[in-house]
Amino acid sequence: MISNVIKPTISLVKLAHQLIKDKVNPGAVAIDATVGNGYDTRFLLDLVQPDGKVFGFDIQQAAIDSARITLQEHPALACLTLIHASHVDMGTIVPDLDRGNIAAIMFNLGYLPGGDKRLVTQTETTMAALTSASALLSANGIITILAYPGHDGGAMETDHVKQWCLGIESEHFQVSRYENQPDNPAAPKLFVVNKIG
């Protein structure tokens, strides 16, 4: 059973960053499973530089292009690999050397801010990507999943994420859920999966 819903005093994005910051050191490997405009990607680059790696996935070329613009001046650009592909493909695209060594994987579901709101993450591919992510994770690694039930199809995706989290929770994975507005079913929800040992 997922730990009781926790109501944080900061935004869910900031909370995800804070929890990841505690787990990712310079030289680590991380994945941004949904690059969007590149803000989480930049956050991960800041943590892993100067010699770590960040793999960024997005199915929309517009997102990859936007992230390139956001990150073009970043001093650790050499640590970044942007991949125009669905996050469902991370299990086959991430190099063998890095499998089982990923310190953090971030999912920010929904649509590209400023983009076409009809193009959203899909439940089926998100579930497959989460399963791949859990297999890629290092010991003591973390997955954060920010889900948005308020958009079209988002409630079903969020419910499936919750069920996936219930299914993975074991002696190997601990799951927590955070909501700023627990009484609002349409409000964003943050699921955090920590791999134990």
NORZI-V286162 format. One record per backbone hydrogen bond with DSSP energy under -1.0 kcal/mol. CO is the residue of the C=O (numbers start at 1). NH is the residue of the N-H. Records with the same first field share a line. If there is no record, write none. Layout:
BEGIN
CO: NH + NH
END
This chain:
BEGIN
6: 179
11: 15
12: 16
13: 17
14: 18
15: 19
16: 20
17: 21
18: 22
20: 23 + 24
25: 28
28: 53
29: 103
30: 55
31: 106
32: 57
35: 38
38: 42
39: 43
40: 44
41: 45
42: 46
43: 47
44: 48
45: 49
48: 27 + 52
53: 30
54: 81
55: 32
56: 83
57: 35
60: 64
61: 65
62: 66
63: 67
64: 68
65: 69
66: 70
67: 71
71: 74
74: 77
76: 79
77: 80
79: 54
81: 56
83: 58 + 85
86: 89
87: 90
89: 92 + 93
90: 94
95: 98
98: 101
102: 138
103: 142
104: 31
105: 144
106: 33
107: 146
110: 121
112: 115
116: 119
122: 126
123: 127
124: 128
125: 129
126: 130
127: 131
128: 132
129: 133
130: 134
131: 135
132: 136
133: 137
136: 102
138: 141
141: 195
142: 105
143: 193
144: 107
145: 191
146: 109
147: 189
151: 154
153: 157
154: 158
155: 159
156: 160
157: 161
158: 162
159: 163
160: 164
161: 165
162: 166
163: 167
164: 168
165: 169
172: 196
173: 170
174: 194
175: 3
176: 192
177: 6
178: 190
181: 184
184: 187
189: 147
190: 178
191: 145
192: 176
193: 143
194: 174
END
